[in-house]
Amino acid sequence: MSLHTNYPTRAIGRSVDHYAIKVHAFNDHGIVVASVDDPRLDAFERQFLKNVGAKLYSSRTS
């Protein structure tokens, strides 16, 4: 049994198209992969991403 995927996979000697993987992840699963340093984001969007990341991934001290 082999695993089949619609996502671009890496073949030996070929580079990975990271942007295409991000597009497929969003379109197929609603997963967003974004850097807070992305120049396409404005200050509000950067802060929003930081807040979401902190909520989801920061350790809770309570």
Secondary structure, DSSP 8 states (H G I E B T S, - for coil): -----SS----TT----HHHHHHHHHHHH------TT-TTS-HHHHHHHHHHHHHHHS----
